[in-house]
Amino acid sequence: MKRLIFVFFIAFLITGCSDDPTTAIVGEWAGVDVPQDMKFNSDGTVEMNDRKHGTYHGEYTITGKGELKCNFERLSRPVEMTVSISGSKMVMESKSKRKEKYKRK
């Protein structure tokens, strides 16, 4: 019985240490190494404020594995990235391995 409790405790610690991107992404993010801010809403809408090109509105979907897909009104193709979130930090990585870092506002 003690072993079973220990296994559940370890499983809880492991899952509690990483943020589920499907819920953790909701909120406002400031670009650290990119000139843009992102706002992800719980209703699946997204707003990107690019400091050079203005504001983009759209919709997003994200899986539990952190696969993000954004469809912006002003862009002809969806933006697809892999997202990892830890506390107040988010890293978005493109398929070409380009990384963008953000911090929670």
N, C-alpha and C positions, 0 to 999 in steps of 0.2 A: 504494500500500500504506500509506504514512504517513497519507493522508487517511482510509482505512478505520479504522485504529487510532485516529485522533483522534475519529472519529464514535462508535466504541464507548466510548471514554473519556468523552466528553461524556454519552452515554446512561447510563453507569454513574453518573456524578456526579448526574445529574438524578434517577434512581430511588433512589439512595442517600440523598438528602437528605430524602425524605418517608417516614414510617413507614407500612407496610402495616397498616391498621387490623385486619385479620383476625387478625394475630398480636400486634400491639403493644398491643391492648386487654387482653390477659390480664394479670392482676395486681390489685393493690389501689390504689384511687384515693380521695383525700380531696377533698371539696367545698371549693372556694375561696370561691365566692359563693352556695353553697346549703348548707343544713344536713343534708347527707347524705354518706355514703361508699358507694363501689361496689366490689364484688369480682367480677371476671370470671374464670371458670375455663376451662381449655383444653378441658374436656369439654362446654362449651356451657351450663353453669349459671351463674347470676348471683345475687348477694346485694346488696340495697340496705339500708343501715342509715340510716333516716331518724331524726334526733335528736328529732323531735317525735312520730312515729307508729309507731316500732318498726322491726322487721326484716321485709323482704319477700324471699321466695325465688322463683326462677323459672328460665326458660331463655331464651337469647338466640341470635340469628343475626346475622351481620354480613357484608356484601359487601365486595369490594375497593374499592368506591367509598365505603365508610363509611356505608352505610345500615344502621342498627341497629334491631332489633326485639326487644323484651323482653316476655315473657309472665310476669307475676307471679301467684302463686297468689291473692293477696288483691285483685287488681284485675280488673274485668270486661272491660277492653279491653287490647290490647297497647299498649305504649309504643313509639312510633316516632320516631327521632331520626336526624340526620346527625352523624357523628362525624369529627373531625379530630384527629390525634395527631402531636405533634412533640416528640420526646425525652420529657421527664417531664411534659409538659402535654397535657391533653385538653380539647377543647371539644365539647359536645353541643348541637345546635341543633334545636329543634322545628320542625314545619311552620309554626307561627305566628311563627317567627323569634326565639323566646325562647332565649337562650344560657345554658348552665350550664358553669362552668369547674371543672376538677379538676386536681390534681397527683398524681403517683405517690408512693405511700407508701414 
